[in-house]
Each structure stands twice: as structure tokens, then as C-alpha cells.
């Protein structure tokens, strides 16, 4: 099962159990957008660099609060 197939609740449970990371979720979503968007054109603007920057902030925060 792909991470994009899980519900938000299921993803949260997996994050809490540390069986997946925010980076893995983001990468799965980015990949899915790359696969589907050429057909549906849902995204007018998609900034992968912004996602990467936010992931770095999440990782830094996580390490500060949960070393």
C-alpha cells in the first residue's frame, strides 16, 4: 500500500509510532502529484523547494522536542 492511500488518521498513527517520517509522507505525495497532475492539471503552482524547506523545519523541531 502506498502512503498516499492511507487516511490522515492512519498517517498520524504511523507518525506517532515512528514507523514513517514526515519526509516519507511528503515524498509519496510529491510523487503522486507528479504522476497525476499532468492529466488533471490541479496544481497551478507547485513548489517542491518550499516543501523541502518545511521538512527541514519539522525535522529540527522534532529533534529539539523529541531527541
Secondary structure, 3 states (H helix, E strand, C coil): CCHHHCCHHHHHHHHHCCCCCHHHHHHHHHHHHHHHHHHHCCCCCCCHHHHHHHHHHHHHHHHHHCC
